[in-house]
């Protein structure tokens, strides 16, 4: 009997359950995708570049699990609000409360299991897609990677079964505390109006100060460093919550009293003034989730861009090959160099001798230094070349020191610059260093990889120089993990925050039915009522949207001292947020209209 009641109840509210399931399925699929990266040990061990990503995804799992925990509790609170009147009627008709609690437990667990199965199925496809994207981004192989990975499945299933069990127990405890009249008439409880007080004025001032300190710390993060990080982390959320709780209700009340709020607008702002006092904390939470979601995506993109910048700025020259073999010459011949230079050298008595004539006739570009930024015009080294003594006794210029140390085949040896005659008098074999620069470093990644592999095969256990491509791959490995973690965490945060706001609005929709019915009986057209709903909910969505985007625009300064371009293509996450937020706004309006407006409503023009 309980199963039949549970199924009939879920069937009658299937549209609401579908919305609830969508957020849960997305959360589970992204969580599982993170676990495949965190648990695939053989994959990360066989790919040294990807090894560092594992820690990034473990951190992402922790962040996602924490926000998912509160999301599930909130979503299941919405589930209880959907059925509380129905449960109250069951009690009036003689059903025992223990049976109602069992019914609620069955529905919660059933919903959890359905979302878990669908989330894992979607997670399998998501994991396969992300694995391919990461391998393509890092030019690595997928050896040892499993999109369907049993340890990740078991951990995900265990985690969410525990979460759903806890939420089911929580719903039962809430249901046990409610009386029959509270269940039956829960939708007609009065809203609390805003009342000003001395303490609220003080809290508003404290909120302005806290948010100001948070923004100040974010703006001057490069100077404040650790102190700024802690200050921004604490003060920005604190200021947001205080300002939403103390300033938003009087702002809406002031709009309501203005001369422009006549006719249906007066009703709209009246509705909003009743609703806003119970929404302030949630709206502040939504604003912070918007900042976290859009900020996570922006940060991931900025880190990948920074890896490219660091790879380019590591060395002006893309390739440095010592005494190239026939195979290396074949690879070099295929690379479209814009500049290729060769320098002869000999090694004798723990010294490396370079030919002065080669360096003089083919003066190289100065490598980037701490005082020079990537993108600045390149300059040739024009300083004088000292000859005859080694670098330990002769003060070479900074440009020559940096260049010669980079091209030296063994960093443990000192170098000396000699003329042509002195070089020929040395008995050791003459060798050559080939350096080259292309117009697009990333367009020739396969060639750099081939040169690195040939260098490894040639030197075996001997010393090998750290190539530009190796440095780029190392930086890109960390950045790619951050990019994918930021992207999917951002999507999860943005979807969850919009879902929570939608659940809160819809859970209170039953209270508004009688108000709209009265207006309809008084002759107000449904089109006007529909426009009023669009206007009211637009304002509800607007407040946290503006605050969240402002947090993102200021908050990206957090990375100013570690990233060259923290605002790199920030319009992409902002556009993504706008698309998700607009979709949830329109869906919320549609579902709300279906609840409060009787009959079929035409689209407002």
N, C-alpha and C positions, 0 to 999 in steps of 0.2 A: 504493500500500500504506500509506504513512504517513497519507494522508488518511482511509483506512478505519479505521486504528487510532485516529486522533484522534477521529473521529466516534463510534466505539464506546466509547471511554473517556469522552467527554463525555456520551454517552447513559446510561452506567451510573451516572454521578454527577450526573444532571440536577437533582436536588433541591438539591444543594450549589451547583451552578452558578446555579440560579435565585436563590438567596439572594445569591450574589456579584454577579450581574447587577443585582439590585434596587438595591444601593448605588451601583454604577457609573452606572446609568441616571439615578438621582436627581441625582448629582453633575454629570453632563454636562448634564442639562436645566436645572438652576439656573445652571450656568456660562454656557450659551448665553443664558439670559434676561438675565443681567447684561451680556453682550456687545451685545445688541440696544439696551440703554439707553446703553451706552458708545460705540457706533458710529453710532447714528442721529443724525447731525449735523443734518440738515434739520429733524428733529422738535424737537430741543432749541433750535435757533436760532429757530424760529418760535414757541416758547413760552418766554418769558423766565423765567417762574416755574420751569419744569422745567430750565432751563439749568444750575442749580447741582446738580441731581441727577446729572449726568453724572460729575462727579468722585467722587461717593459710590459709584457703581457700578464705576468703575475700581478704587477701593480695595477694594471687595468682591470683584472678580475676582482681585485679587492675593492676598487672604486665602484665598479658596476654592481657588485653584490650588495654594497652598503645602500646605494640608491634604490636598488631593486627591492630590498627588504621593506623600506618605507613605502615604495610604490604599491607593493602587493597588499600591505596593510590598508592603505588608503583605498585601493581598488575594491578590496573586499568590504570595506565600510560602505562604499557605493552599492555593492551587491546587496548588503543588508537593507539599505534605505529603499531599494527597489521593491523589496518583498515585505517590509515591516507591516504595512496595512493588511496585506493578505494573511500574514502570520497572526495578526491581532484578531481577524475575523475567525480564523481557525480556533483560537482560544475561546472566543465568544460562543462558538458552536459546540464547545465541550472538549476540544483536543487538549491533551496534557502538554505542559510546557517542555517536558523532557522529550516528547516526540517532535515538537517544533525544533528544539535544539538539534536533535538527530537529523531532522530534515535539512537544516541549515548546514550541518557538518557534511552531509552527503553531497549537497550541491557544491560546496566549496572545494571538496576533494575532487569531485568529478570535473569541475571546471579546471582545476589544477592539472589533473592527469591529461585532459584533452589538450591543454595548452603546452604541456611538457612534450607530448608526442609530436604535435605540430611544430613546436620550437626546435626539437632535435632534428626532425626531417629537414626543416629549413636551414638549420645549422650545418648539416652535412654538405649541402650545396654551397653555403656561404664559406665554409672552411676550404672546400676545393677551389672556389674562385679566388679567395684571398691568398691561398698557397701559390696558385699560378701567378697572381699579380706580384707577390713578393719575390718569387723566383725570377720573374721577368725584370723587375726593377733592379735587383741585385746581380742579375746575370749569373744566378746560381742554379744548381740542379735540385730536383725534388726527391732525391734519394733518401728513403727512410721516412718520408712524410706520409701520413695517413689521414685523410679527411674524415673517415669513419674510424675513430680510435676509441677502443673500449675503456681504457682508464679515464679518458675525458668524458665519455658517456656516463660512466658510473658516478663520477664526481658531480657532474651536472645534475643527474637524476637525484642523487642523495641530497644535494644542497637545496634543490627546489621542492622536493618532497618534505623536507624539514620546514622550509618556509611556508608551504601550503598547510602543513599540519599546525604550525604556530598560528597562522591567520585563522584557521578553522576554530581553534580553541579560543582565540581572541573574540571571534564573532559570537561564539557560544556564551562567553562571559558577558559580553555586552547585551545579548538577548536575555540572559538570565536576570539582569538588573532592571530591565524595562517592564513596566506594568502593562496590563491589557489596554487601559485607556491611552497610555503613551504610544503604544503601537498603532491603535486605531486612529487616534487624532494627532499623530506626530507631525502631520503635514500642515496643521493649522496653528502651530505655535507662533507667537508674536516675535517679530524681529526687534532687536534692541536698537534704539536710536542713539546717535552720537551726542554726548554731553561733554562740553568743554570743562576743564578744570586747571588749577594751577600746576598740578603734577604733570598733566599732559603737555602743557606749554614747556615745562622744564625738559621733558623727554624729547620734545621736538627740537629744542636747542641742542640737546645732547646728540640727537641724531644728525643734525647738520654738522656739528663738530666732528663726530666720528667718521661720517662719510668724507668730510674734507680732509681729515688725517689719512684716510685710506687712499683717496685720490692723490694726495700729496706724495705719499709713499710710493705709489705706482709710477707717478710721473718722474720722480727722482730716484728710481730704483738703482740706477747705475752708481749713484753716490752713496745711497744708504745701505745697499746690499742686504745682509742678513736681517738687520734691524727693520729695514723697509719691508722685507718679505713677511716677517711676523706681524708688523703693524698693519699692513694691507690685508693680510689674511683674517685678522680679527676685526678691524675697524670697518671695512667695507660691508660685510654682511650685517654687522651690528647697526651701522647707520642706515642701511636699507630697510631693515625691519622696523626701526624706530620711526623713520620718516613715513613709511607706508601706514603704520598704525596711528600716527598722530596727525598727519597732514592730509591724507587722502579723504577721510570722511568729511572734514570741514570744507575741503575743496569742492566735493560733490554737492554739499549742502548750499554752498555759496552759488554754484551754478543753478541750483534748483530755484533759488530766490531771485535770480536775475530777471530782468524784464522780458528776455527773449524766450523764456520757458513758458509758453502758453499752449493751450490745446493739448494735443497728444504728447508734446514735448514735456509738459508738466507731469504727465503720468510717467513718462520714461525716466525722468530724473527722480521722481518720487520712488519708483521701483528701485532705481540704482541706490538712492540714499538709504533705503531699508536694507538692501543687499550688501552694500559695501562694507559695513562695520564687521560683518562675519567673514569677509573675504580678505581682509588686509594681510593677515599672516600668510595665507596661501599665495596671494599675489606677490608678496616679497620673496617667498620661496621660488615661485615661478621665475621671477626676475633673476635670481641667483642661478637657477638651472639654465636659463637662457645664456647667461654669461659663461657658465661652465661649458655648455654644449658648443656654442659658437666659438668660444675661446679655445676649446680642445681641437676643433677642426683647424682653426687659424694657426694654432701653435704647431700642429703636425705639418701643415704645408710650409710654414716658415722654417722648420727644422730641416726638411728635405732641401729647400732652396738654399739654406745655409750650408748644407753639406756640399752642394754644387759650388758655391762660392769659395768654400774652404779648399775644395779640390783644385779649383782653378788658381787660387792664390797661393797654394803650397809651393808651386814653382812656375816660373814663366814658361819653361820648356816642358813639353809633354813627355818626351822620351830621353833617357840618358842610358846609352848602351856602351859598355866597356869591351873593347876588343871583340866586336861582333863576329859570330860564326856565320857560316854560309846560310844556315836556317834563319838566323836573325836578320841577315842582310836581305833575305827574300821577303821577310815581313816588312822591313823598313822600306823596301822598294815600292810596296803597295800603298804606303801611307802618303796622303797628299800634304806634305809639309809646306808651309809658307816660308819657313826658314830652316835649313839644315846646315849645321856646322860640325867640323871635325878638328880635333886637337890631338897631336901626337904626344906620347909620354913614354918614359922608361922607369922601371923600378930597380933600385940598386942601393944596398947598404941602408935599408930601412927608410929610404927616401923616395919620393915620387918626383921625377923631373919632367916639367912641362916646357915645351918649346915656346920661347918668347915671341918668335915671329908669327906663330899661329894665333896666339892670343891678341897680338897687336893688329894683325890684318883682319881678324874676324872677332871684333869686340862684341861680346854678348850683351843681351839686355840685363839690367839689374833685376835681381829677384826681389819680390815684394818683402818689405821689412815691416816692423811694428809701426813705423811712422808713415807707411804708405798703404792705401786702401785699394782693394780690387776695383778695377774700372778706371783708375787713374792712367794717364798716358804713360806708355813704357819708355824708358830712357836707357841708352847705351852706357856702359861703364867707360868713362873717359879718364879715370885716374891713372897716374903713372904706375908702371910695373917695375918693382924692385927686382934685381937679378943678383945671382951669385950666392945668396944665403937663403936658409930655409925660413919657414914662417914662424919658428919659435924665437928667432932673433931679429927679424926684420918686420917693422910695423906695416903690414899691408892695409890698404883702405878697406872700409867696411864692405863696399861692393865686391871687391876682389876676394876678400875673405869668405864671404857668403857663397859666391859662385864657385870658387875652387874647392871649398869644403863639400859642396853638393856633388861635383863631378868626380871627386877623388874616389877611386874604386875601393879603398880601404881606409876607413876613418881613423884607424890606429897609427897610420903612417903620416909623417910630416911631408909637406910639399916644398919644392924649390923651383924657381923659374930660371932657365938658362938659355943662352943663345944657341943658334944652330950648330956651331962648331963644337961647343961643349956637349951638346946632346949626342952628336955623332961619336964623340970620343968614349962615351959610356959603352961597356961591353954587353950589357943586357939587351934583350930583344926589344925592338921598337913596337909599340902598340898604339891604338887609336881609340879615342872616345868620340862617339857620335851622339850629338844632341839635336833635337828637332822640336819645332813648334808648328801646330796646325791651327786652322781657323776655327775648328770646333772640336774640342777635346772629347766630348761625350759621343760624337758621331763615329769615333774610331775605337770604341771600347773593346771590341773583339781583338783588335790588333794589339792594344796594350796588354790585354790578358795573355795573348800568345807570347809576347815578349817576356812577360813575367815568368811564365811557365818555362820557357827556354832558358831564362836566367837561373831558375831553380835547378833545372837539369844540368846546367853547365857547372855550377859551383858546388853542388851537393851540400856538404856540411860547412863549406867555407863561408866567409863573410859575404853578405849580399846587401846592396844599398836599398834603402826604403824608397820605392818608386812612387811617383805621383798617383798612379792608378791604385796602388795598394792603400795609400793614404785616403784616396777618395772612397774606395770600397769600405774601409773601416768607418769613415764618417757617415757614409750612406747607410750602412748596416744599422747603426743606432737610430738614424733619422727615419728610416723606413718603418721600423717598429713603432716609433712615435707617431708617424703619419697615420698608419692604419689603426692604431689604438685610439688616437685622437679623433679620427673620422667616425669610427663606429661607436665610440663612447659619446661623441657629440650627437650623433643620430639618436642614440638611446636616450640621452638626457633631454633633447628637444622633444622627442615623441612622448616621453614620460611626463614632462612638465605640462605639455598641452593636454595630455590625457587627464592629469590630475585636476586641472582647471575645468575641463569639460565635465568630469565626474561631479565636482563640487557644484557647478551650476545646475546640472541635470538632477542631482539629488535634492535640490531645493525647488525644483520646478513644480512639484505638486502643491506647494504653498501658493503659487501664483495662479492656479487654474481658476479659482473663484473670482479673482480680480479681472481677469480677461473675459470671463463669462458675463460679469456685470456690465463691462464696457460694451460687449457685443449686444446685450439686451437693451442698452441705452441707445443703440443705433450706430455705434462706431463701426466703420467698415473694416473687414478683415485685412484689406491691403494696408490700412493705416496701422493696425495693430502689428502687422508683420514688419512694417518699417520701424515701428517702435522697438521691436525685438532686435532687429539688425543694429539699430543705433545704440541701444543699451548694452548689448553684448560686445559691440565694437569697442566701447569705452572700457569695459571690463578687461578685454584682451589688450587694449592699447597701453594702459598704465604699466604693466610689467614688461611689455615689449620695448617701450622706450627706455625704461630703466636698465633692462638687460643689455640692450645694444650700447647704451652709454658706458656700462661697466666693461663691455668688450673693447670698445674704442680706447678707453683709458687703460684698461687692464693689460693690453698687449705690451705696454711699457715694461711689464714684469720681465720680459725677455730681452730688454734693450742692451743689457751688458753681456749677453752670451750669444745673441743673434745679430747678424749684420742687417737684416731687413725683417723686423718683427711683424710689420704690417703687410707682408708680401701677399698680394692678391686677396686681401681681406674681404673684398666684395663677394667672393665665392661663398664662404660660410654665411655671410649676411643674407645673400640671395637664397641659400638653402633653408636658412631659418625662416625667412619670409614665406617661402613656399609651404613648408610644414605648418607654420603657424596659421597661415591663411586657410589651409585645408581643414585644420581642426576647428577654426572659427566658423567656417561655413557648415561643417558637420554638426557642430554644437547648435548653431542656429536652427538647422533643419530638425534635429531631434527635439529641441526645446519647443519649436512651433508645433510639432506633432503632439506634444504633451499638453500644452496650454491652450491651443486654439482648436475648438471643435470643428469637425468637417474638413473639407479639402481647402487648402489655402493656396491662392494663386501667388506666383512669384511677384514680389514688390518691384515696381519700376521707379 
